[in-house]
Amino acid sequence: MAERPIETLPPELIMSVLDLVPVLDYYHLKLAGSRYISAVVRNYTSRMSRGQYCQAISKDDAERNSFPKGFTRSAMEITIERNQEALVRHFLKKYQQRSPSHAPEGDASRNKVHRERRVFRAAYHWAAYHGSESIVQLLLDKVDMRLYHSKRTALHFAALNGHINVVDLLLKNGAATDLLDAYGKTPLELSLEKGHTTVALLLQSKGAAKNWKEAIEKHSGEWPKLLQGEWKKATKRPGFNMEPYVTHDCHLKLRTQYETAKRIPLSAPELEKKQKSLLRRAIIENIPDMANWVLDEGLDINTYLENGWNSLHLAVVSECDPMFKLLLERGADMTFETCLSQLTPFHLAALYNRRETVKILLDTGYFVDSRNSCGETALHSAAKIAAVTVMSFLIQKGADVNARDNRGCTPLFRLLEQHRSEKPDISHIVNLLHCSGADFNATDERGNTIFYFVLTRNDWLVDTFMQYGVDVNALDSQGYPPLRSALIHLTSKHVKLLIDHGADVNWRDRKGCTVVHLALDHGDTAQLEVLLDHGADVNAKNNSGLTPLCCAASLGLVEHATVLLRKGANINLACKQGFTPLHYALMTSSAPSIQMIQLLSDFYMKDGTGRTALLHVISERRFNCAELIKVLLDHGAEVDAADAEERTPVDTVEEWELKDSAALLRLREA
């Protein structure tokens, strides 16, 4: 018998052709009838294990479909999608006797295979999903098998994709029409959502329920079976515990778990914990039926659910006004406060800028200026977050803009305490409060005015407050005027603005210090010049008789002293002890500044003990005084000027045994 032409081709050429054929079709090539091709394919595939063959199918499918890197489909799904019945039979036969841990494709009745988006499906459900009628026929003994996560049966998947032949086949073999998935959806509901009219009509003809409510009414007391099968055995197992706030996709699932828990002899607190979980979920997801049912079970509507909040608080945060109204109708306490922040639902609604919720409460007759245990009104709460909408609404409804809390703070205080950066909303609210009659000179319990907060935290509002007529001489809790705060926190521009609006530049504190004295401690030279240019007394003495120049000299502030001298400070004004600015410069705790000494160069003035500056330097002997002596002598200091005890500078140096010092040599030369 003559050889057929294909068998004359070299195996390498056959393998090149095979590269163009999907790996999935190798099985068919082995059955094609050509012994030569079958031998080549068998020789090629025999090098791979079953697992490697499955991986090769998945990898080839990913390349041909241009899937992203690392994204593949299961070989079982691919064979089902291609309706490769023979290969599906082959897989099932090969892997059915193996445990799921050793079988990547596994037994269709047990193993769940990973598919896109972390959805787990078995072979039976894939067949229904892709409409592979012949493969569904192979697995009809599992007609109502559910998937673990989605709880869907094959009928759900067939109805979802509109495979009417598969739906008909499943119905003829006893598939349940009213089973609910994890989202509470029936097969009929899924088909209607996707617009598969023919499938929907077929299901309706079999009496299928349209949604979960119809299913429950239809099956009465057995409705839990529609979702998760038979009831669990009603005995308490050591490992049984439903987390109080676990998230589920369907509230029906939570209710089913609660009914199961009721059959277990739980204590009242444990059962209440389950009820709280249901009510919390009902509020968050806006499920009125579920909320009513839980409350009918006897749960206290005002019990704490989480974080010290009750049901009304949770409804406010969840932005669920219909649920909020329902809870009010069921008798929820509108004055119930949270544990930590003492917020009623009304205050919390204002704090979260929930205008509609605030309106609902006011429409029920709730007092617009009702206070919590901290004495705060809703306007205080809204001011904390600068909630323009709610604040405008509350003021429109008659809220008191000057209401004080337990700390004596008005809403304007709360606004400025919480917001330090410049924002358009803050300026708008400040203007709104001013137009509504807010007192801009109000003080808190410590005696600080609102303007104090502006100067220390909100400098961008200084000009605005000036325009609103704030008292620029009102004292703070420490007894200081706004000028002092401006010197510490603001600039010379703000200092000038305060003076232009009437700030007293010659104000004195209890120690007799003027703002010029304070400027030496807190301000810069520009601020000092503004004060002096606007009438501040440059030679004013405090209770100790110290002038600003004396203070500048003792602090070593050369630049400030220069400004004071330029503005007319008297270098010869002495304090009560008779010390002049020069003496204070020499008594500084640090090394005296040569520049400061040169500024205050009246070296003939004597202090209260009759000492000149030269004698003072030598007597104190705290520093190496040679350089200071040189400066003093260069400016004409008298070397023979004696004090009240008739001691001269030379006598003092010799008394301290400084005979070899540069100071003594310099004095002797003089």
C-alpha positions in Angstrom: 0.0 0.0 0.0 1.5 3.4 -1.0 2.3 5.9 1.7 0.0 8.9 2.0 1.6 12.2 1.2 1.2 13.7 4.8 3.2 10.8 6.3 6.2 11.9 4.1 6.4 15.2 6.0 9.1 15.4 8.7 7.9 15.6 12.3 9.5 19.0 12.8 7.2 20.4 10.1 4.2 18.7 11.7 5.1 20.4 15.1 5.4 23.8 13.4 1.8 23.3 12.1 0.7 22.2 15.6 1.9 25.5 17.0 -0.9 27.2 15.1 -3.5 24.8 16.6 -5.0 25.5 20.1 -3.7 23.1 22.7 -7.3 22.2 23.4 -7.6 20.7 19.9 -4.7 18.3 20.3 -7.1 15.8 21.8 -9.1 15.8 18.6 -6.0 15.5 16.4 -5.2 12.2 18.2 -8.7 11.0 17.2 -8.5 12.3 13.6 -7.7 8.9 12.1 -4.2 9.6 10.9 -1.8 7.2 12.7 1.2 9.4 11.8 -0.3 12.6 13.2 -1.7 10.8 16.2 1.8 9.4 16.9 3.4 12.8 16.6 0.8 14.4 18.9 0.9 11.5 21.4 4.7 11.8 21.5 4.4 15.6 22.1 1.7 15.4 24.8 3.2 12.4 26.6 6.0 14.7 27.8 3.5 16.6 29.9 1.7 15.5 33.0 -2.1 16.0 33.4 -1.5 19.2 35.4 1.0 20.6 32.8 -1.5 19.8 30.0 -4.2 21.8 31.9 -1.7 24.6 32.4 -0.8 24.6 28.7 -4.5 24.9 27.8 -5.0 27.9 30.1 -1.8 29.6 28.9 -2.7 29.1 25.3 -6.2 30.5 25.9 -4.8 33.5 27.7 -2.4 34.3 24.8 -5.1 33.9 22.1 -7.5 36.2 24.1 -4.8 38.8 25.0 -5.5 38.5 28.7 -3.3 40.6 31.0 -0.2 39.0 32.5 -1.0 36.5 35.2 -4.7 36.3 34.2 -5.8 32.8 33.0 -9.0 30.7 32.9 -9.3 27.2 34.2 -8.8 24.4 31.6 -12.2 22.9 32.7 -14.0 26.2 31.9 -12.3 26.5 28.5 -13.3 23.0 27.5 -16.9 23.6 28.6 -17.0 26.9 26.8 -15.8 25.2 23.6 -18.4 22.4 24.3 -15.7 19.8 24.2 -17.8 17.0 25.6 -15.3 14.3 25.1 -12.5 16.2 26.8 -14.8 17.1 29.7 -15.6 13.4 30.1 -11.9 12.8 30.0 -11.2 15.3 32.8 -14.0 14.0 35.0 -12.9 10.5 34.5 -9.3 11.2 35.2 -9.8 13.4 38.3 -13.0 12.1 39.9 -11.2 9.6 42.1 -8.6 12.1 43.3 -8.8 14.4 46.3 -9.4 18.1 45.6 -6.0 19.0 47.0 -4.3 17.0 44.2 -6.8 17.7 41.4 -6.6 21.2 39.9 -9.8 20.6 38.0 -11.3 18.2 40.5 -14.5 16.5 40.9 -17.3 18.7 39.5 -19.4 18.0 42.6 -16.8 19.0 45.2 -14.0 21.2 43.9 -14.6 24.9 43.1 -12.3 26.2 40.4 -10.9 29.7 40.4 -12.3 32.0 37.7 -12.2 35.7 36.9 -12.9 38.2 39.7 -12.5 35.6 42.4 -15.8 33.9 41.5 -15.8 30.1 42.3 -17.7 27.8 40.0 -17.8 24.1 39.5 -18.0 22.4 36.1 -21.8 22.0 36.3 -22.3 25.8 36.8 -19.8 26.6 34.0 -21.8 24.4 31.7 -25.0 26.3 32.5 -23.3 29.7 32.3 -22.0 28.9 28.8 -25.1 27.1 27.6 -23.4 23.8 27.0 -26.5 21.6 27.0 -24.7 18.3 26.4 -22.4 18.8 29.3 -25.2 19.9 31.6 -26.9 16.6 30.6 -23.8 14.8 32.1 -24.2 16.3 35.5 -28.0 16.5 36.0 -27.7 14.5 39.3 -26.4 17.8 40.8 -29.3 19.9 39.5 -29.7 22.1 42.7 -26.1 22.2 43.8 -25.1 25.7 45.2 -21.9 27.5 44.9 -20.3 28.3 48.3 -20.1 32.1 48.0 -22.8 33.3 45.6 -25.3 30.5 46.6 -26.3 30.3 42.9 -27.5 27.1 41.2 -27.1 26.1 37.5 -30.6 27.6 36.9 -29.4 31.0 38.1 -26.5 31.0 35.6 -28.6 29.7 32.7 -31.3 32.3 33.3 -28.7 35.0 33.8 -27.3 34.4 30.3 -30.6 33.6 28.6 -29.8 29.9 27.6 -33.4 28.8 27.2 -32.5 25.2 26.2 -30.5 24.7 29.3 -33.2 26.3 31.5 -35.8 24.0 29.9 -33.5 21.0 30.5 -33.0 21.9 34.1 -36.7 22.5 34.8 -37.6 19.2 33.3 -35.1 17.5 35.6 -36.6 19.1 38.8 -34.5 22.2 39.3 -36.0 24.4 42.0 -37.2 27.7 40.7 -37.4 29.8 43.9 -33.9 29.3 45.4 -32.3 32.6 46.4 -28.6 33.5 45.8 -26.5 35.5 48.3 -28.1 38.7 47.0 -31.6 37.5 47.5 -32.3 37.1 43.8 -34.3 34.3 42.1 -33.5 33.0 38.6 -36.6 34.8 37.3 -35.4 38.1 38.7 -32.0 37.7 37.1 -33.5 36.9 33.7 -35.8 40.0 33.9 -32.8 42.2 34.9 -30.9 41.0 31.8 -33.9 41.3 29.5 -34.2 37.6 28.6 -37.9 37.7 28.0 -38.3 34.2 26.6 -36.5 32.6 29.6 -38.6 34.8 32.0 -41.8 33.6 30.3 -40.7 29.9 30.6 -39.9 30.4 34.3 -43.2 32.2 35.0 -45.1 29.3 33.4 -43.5 27.0 35.9 -44.7 29.3 38.8 -41.3 30.8 39.6 -41.2 33.7 42.2 -40.3 37.1 40.8 -38.3 38.2 43.9 -37.4 37.0 47.4 -40.5 38.5 49.0 -42.8 36.4 46.7 -40.6 33.4 47.4 -41.0 33.8 51.2 -44.8 34.3 50.9 -45.0 31.3 48.6 -43.0 28.9 50.9 -44.1 30.4 54.2 -42.2 28.9 57.2 -39.6 27.1 55.0 -38.2 30.3 53.5 -34.7 29.9 55.1 -34.2 26.8 53.0 -34.5 29.0 49.9 -31.3 30.8 50.9 -29.0 28.3 52.6 -30.6 24.9 52.7 -31.7 23.1 55.8 -31.6 24.6 59.3 -28.4 24.0 61.3 -28.8 21.6 64.2 -30.2 23.6 67.1 -27.4 22.8 69.5 -24.7 25.2 70.6 -21.3 24.3 69.0 -18.1 25.6 70.6 -17.0 27.2 67.4 -20.3 28.9 66.6 -20.1 32.7 66.7 -21.7 35.3 64.4 -19.6 38.5 64.5 -21.8 41.4 65.6 -20.8 43.7 62.7 -19.9 41.3 59.9 -20.8 42.6 56.4 -23.0 40.5 54.2 -24.2 41.1 50.7 -27.8 40.3 51.5 -29.8 41.2 54.6 -31.8 38.0 54.1 -28.7 36.1 54.9 -28.3 38.0 58.2 -31.9 37.3 59.1 -31.4 33.6 58.4 -28.4 33.5 60.6 -30.3 35.2 63.4 -33.2 32.7 63.1 -30.6 29.9 63.4 -29.0 31.6 66.4 -32.5 31.8 68.1 -32.7 28.0 68.0 -29.5 27.8 70.0 -29.9 28.4 73.7 -28.1 31.7 73.8 -28.2 34.1 76.7 -30.2 37.4 76.4 -27.0 39.5 75.9 -25.8 37.3 73.2 -29.1 37.3 71.4 -29.3 41.1 71.8 -25.9 41.3 70.2 -27.2 39.5 67.1 -30.2 41.9 67.0 -27.9 44.9 67.1 -26.0 43.6 64.2 -29.2 43.3 62.2 -30.4 46.8 63.1 -27.1 48.3 62.3 -27.0 46.7 58.9 -30.6 47.7 58.2 -29.8 51.3 59.0 -26.6 51.4 57.0 -28.2 49.8 53.9 -31.5 51.6 54.3 -33.7 48.5 54.7 -36.9 49.6 56.5 -38.5 46.2 56.5 -35.5 44.6 58.3 -35.4 47.5 60.8 -39.1 47.1 61.6 -38.7 43.3 62.0 -35.7 43.6 64.4 -37.5 46.2 66.5 -40.6 44.0 66.6 -38.3 41.3 68.0 -38.0 43.4 71.1 -34.7 45.3 70.6 -34.6 48.6 72.5 -34.5 51.3 69.8 -32.3 53.5 72.1 -29.6 50.9 72.9 -26.0 51.6 72.0 -25.1 50.1 68.6 -21.4 51.1 68.2 -19.0 53.9 69.3 -21.6 55.0 71.8 -24.1 55.8 69.1 -27.8 54.7 69.0 -29.9 54.0 65.9 -30.7 57.7 65.3 -27.0 58.7 65.4 -26.1 55.9 62.9 -28.9 57.0 60.6 -27.5 60.6 60.6 -24.0 59.4 59.7 -25.4 57.0 57.0 -27.2 59.9 55.3 -30.4 57.9 55.4 -33.3 60.3 56.0 -36.1 57.8 55.3 -34.7 55.5 57.9 -34.3 58.4 60.3 -38.0 59.2 59.9 -38.9 55.6 60.5 -36.8 55.4 63.7 -38.5 58.6 65.0 -41.9 57.1 64.3 -40.8 54.0 66.2 -40.1 56.1 69.3 -36.4 56.8 69.1 -35.2 59.3 71.7 -34.2 62.6 70.0 -32.3 63.7 73.2 -30.1 60.6 73.4 -26.5 61.6 73.7 -23.3 59.8 72.5 -21.0 58.4 75.3 -17.9 60.4 74.5 -18.8 63.6 72.7 -22.3 64.1 74.3 -23.9 64.7 70.9 -27.7 64.3 70.4 -28.9 63.3 66.9 -29.7 67.0 66.3 -26.2 68.1 67.2 -24.6 65.2 65.2 -26.7 66.2 62.1 -25.4 69.8 62.4 -21.8 68.5 62.9 -22.1 66.4 59.7 -23.8 69.2 57.8 -27.0 67.2 57.3 -29.5 70.0 56.5 -32.4 67.7 55.6 -32.0 65.7 58.9 -31.9 69.0 60.9 -35.1 70.0 59.1 -36.8 66.7 59.9 -36.1 67.2 63.6 -37.2 70.9 63.6 -40.4 69.9 61.8 -41.2 67.5 64.6 -41.1 70.4 67.1 -37.5 70.0 68.3 -36.2 73.2 69.9 -33.7 74.9 67.6 -31.5 76.0 70.6 -31.7 72.8 72.5 -28.5 72.1 74.4 -26.5 68.9 75.2 -24.8 68.3 78.5 -21.9 70.5 77.4 -24.3 73.4 77.0 -23.8 73.5 73.2 -26.5 74.2 70.7 -26.6 72.8 67.2 -25.1 76.1 66.0 -22.0 75.4 68.0 -21.7 72.0 66.4 -22.1 73.3 62.9 -19.6 76.1 63.6 -16.9 73.5 64.4 -16.9 72.3 60.8 -17.8 75.6 59.2 -21.0 74.1 57.9 -22.4 77.1 56.0 -25.6 75.4 54.8 -26.7 74.2 58.2 -25.6 77.4 60.0 -27.6 79.5 57.6 -30.6 77.2 58.0 -30.4 77.3 61.8 -30.1 81.1 61.9 -33.0 81.3 59.5 -35.0 79.2 62.0 -34.2 81.5 64.9 -31.1 80.0 66.4 -29.4 82.2 69.0 -26.0 83.4 67.5 -24.8 84.5 71.0 -25.7 81.3 72.9 -22.9 80.3 75.3 -21.9 76.8 76.2 -20.5 75.6 79.6 -17.2 77.2 78.8 -18.8 80.6 78.0 -18.1 80.2 74.2 -20.4 81.4 71.5 -20.6 79.7 68.1 -18.1 82.3 66.8 -15.6 81.1 69.4 -16.0 77.5 68.2 -15.6 78.6 64.6 -12.3 80.4 65.2 -10.9 77.7 67.6 -11.2 75.0 65.0 -10.2 76.9 61.8 -6.9 78.7 61.6 -6.2 78.8 57.9 -7.8 81.2 55.5 -10.9 79.8 53.8 -13.7 81.5 51.9 -16.4 79.7 54.0 -15.0 81.1 57.2 -15.2 84.7 56.0 -18.7 84.0 54.8 -19.8 82.6 58.1 -18.2 85.5 60.1 -20.1 87.9 57.9 -23.3 85.8 58.4 -22.9 85.9 62.2 -22.2 89.6 62.1 -25.3 90.3 60.1 -27.3 88.1 62.5 -26.3 90.1 65.5 -23.4 88.1 66.9 -21.4 89.9 69.7 -17.9 90.3 68.5 -16.7 91.5 72.0 -17.9 88.5 73.9 -15.6 86.8 76.3 -15.2 83.2 77.4 -15.1 81.8 80.9 -11.4 82.7 81.2 -12.0 86.3 80.1 -10.5 86.1 76.6 -12.3 88.0 73.9 -13.0 86.6 70.4 -10.6 89.1 69.1 -7.8 87.4 71.2 -8.3 84.2 69.1 -8.2 86.2 65.9 -4.9 87.8 66.9 -3.3 84.6 68.0 -4.7 82.2 65.4 -6.6 83.9 62.6 -4.5 87.0 61.6 -6.2 87.1 58.2 -9.4 88.2 59.9 -8.0 91.1 61.9 -9.0 93.7 59.3 -12.6 92.2 59.1 -13.0 92.4 62.9 -11.8 96.0 62.9 -14.5 96.9 60.4 -17.1 95.2 62.7 -16.1 97.6 65.5 -14.3 95.2 67.9 -12.9 96.7 71.1 -9.2 97.1 70.4 -8.4 97.8 74.1 -10.3 94.9 75.7 -8.0 93.0 78.0 -7.4 89.2 77.8 -7.4 86.7 80.7 -3.9 87.8 81.7 -4.8 91.5 81.7 -3.0 92.5 78.4 -4.5 94.5 75.5 -4.7 93.3 71.9 -1.5 95.3 71.2 0.6 92.8 73.1 -0.8 89.8 71.2 -0.2 91.7 68.0 3.5 92.3 69.0 3.9 88.6 69.7 2.0 87.0 66.8 1.6 89.6 64.1 3.5 92.2 62.1 4.0 96.0 62.2 1.2 96.3 59.6 -1.3 94.9 62.1 0.1 97.0 65.0 -0.5 100.1 62.9 -4.0 98.9 62.1 -4.8 98.5 65.8 -3.4 102.0 66.6 -5.4 103.5 63.7 -8.5 102.0 65.3 -7.9 103.5 68.7 -5.5 101.1 70.5 -3.8 102.9 73.5 -0.1 103.1 72.9 0.6 104.3 76.4 -1.3 101.6 78.2 0.5 100.2 81.3 0.3 96.8 83.0 0.3 96.2 86.8 4.1 96.6 86.8 3.9 99.9 85.1 5.3 98.7 81.8 4.0 100.3 78.7 3.6 98.6 75.3 7.0 100.0 74.4 8.5 98.0 77.2 6.6 94.9 76.0 7.8 95.5 72.5 11.4 94.9 73.7 10.4 91.4 75.0 8.2 90.3 72.1 8.4 92.7 69.1 10.8 93.6 66.4 12.3 97.0 65.6 9.6 97.7 62.9 6.8 97.3 65.5 8.8 99.4 67.9 9.1 102.2 65.4 5.4 102.1 64.7 4.6 102.5 68.4 7.0 105.5 68.7 5.8 107.1 65.5 2.2 107.0 66.9 2.9 108.8 70.2 4.2 106.1 72.5 6.4 107.7 75.3 10.0 106.7 74.6 11.1 107.7 78.1 8.2 106.2 80.1 9.3 104.5 83.4 7.8 101.4 84.9 7.3 100.9 88.6 11.0 100.2 89.1 11.9 103.4 87.3 13.3 101.6 84.2 12.9 103.3 80.9 12.6 101.3 77.6 16.3 102.2 77.0 17.4 100.7 80.3 15.5 97.5 79.4 17.1 97.4 75.9 20.5 97.9 77.4 20.1 95.1 80.0 18.9 92.7 77.3 21.7 93.6 74.9 19.2 94.7 72.2 21.5 97.0 70.1 19.0 97.5 67.3 16.2 98.3 69.6 18.4 100.7 71.5 19.4 102.4 68.3 15.7 103.0 67.4 15.0 104.3 70.9 17.9 106.7 70.7 16.9 107.9 67.3 13.4 108.5 68.6 14.6 110.7 71.5 15.4 108.3 74.4 17.4 110.0 77.2 20.6 108.0 77.9 21.0 109.8 81.3 17.6 108.9 82.8 18.4 106.7 85.9 16.3 104.2 87.7 15.4 104.4 91.4 18.8 102.9 92.3 20.5 105.5 90.2 21.6 103.2 87.4 21.6 104.6 83.9 21.2 102.6 80.6 25.0 102.4 80.4 25.2 100.8 83.8 22.6 98.3 82.8 24.5 97.5 79.7 27.6 96.7 81.8 25.5 94.6 84.2 24.1 92.3 81.5 24.3 88.6 82.3 26.3 88.0 79.2 29.4 89.8 77.9 28.6 93.5 77.4 28.3 94.5 73.8 31.0 97.0 72.7 28.5 98.5 70.3 26.0 99.0 73.0 28.7 100.7 75.2 29.5 103.0 72.4 25.8 103.9 71.9 25.4 104.8 75.6 28.6 106.8 75.8 28.0 109.2 78.7 30.9 108.0 80.8 30.8 110.8 83.4 27.4 109.8 84.8 27.5 108.1 88.3 25.2 105.5 89.8 23.6 105.6 93.2 26.9 104.7 94.9 28.9 107.3 93.0 30.5 104.9 90.6 31.3 105.9 87.0 31.0 103.4 84.2 34.7 102.8 84.3 34.7 102.1 88.0 31.6 99.9 87.6 33.4 97.7 85.0 36.4 97.2 87.2 34.4 96.6 90.4 32.2 93.9 88.9 35.2 92.1 87.4 32.9 89.4 85.8 34.5 89.5 82.4 37.9 90.2 80.9 37.5 93.9 81.1 40.5 95.1 79.2 38.6 95.7 76.0 35.8 97.6 77.8 38.3 99.7 79.7 40.0 100.6 76.4 36.6 101.7 74.9 35.8 103.7 78.0 39.2 105.4 78.1 39.0 106.1 74.3 35.7 108.0 75.0 37.2 110.1 77.7 36.4 108.2 80.9 38.1 109.7 84.0 40.6 107.4 85.6 40.7 109.4 88.8 36.9 109.7 89.4 36.3 108.4 92.9 33.1 106.9 94.3 31.4 107.7 97.6 34.2 105.7 99.4 36.9 107.7 97.6 38.1 104.7 95.5 39.4 105.4 92.0 39.5 102.9 89.2 43.3 102.4 89.8 42.8 101.7 93.5 40.1 99.1 92.7 42.3 97.3 90.2 45.2 97.1 92.7 42.8 95.9 95.5 41.9 92.9 93.3 45.6 92.1 92.8 45.5 92.7 89.1 48.9 94.3 89.0 50.0 92.4 85.9 46.7 92.8 84.1 46.3 94.6 80.8 43.6 96.7 82.6 46.1 98.0 85.2 48.8 98.7 82.6 46.2 100.6 80.5 45.1 102.7 83.5 48.7 103.5 84.5 49.4 104.6 81.0 46.4 106.9 81.1 
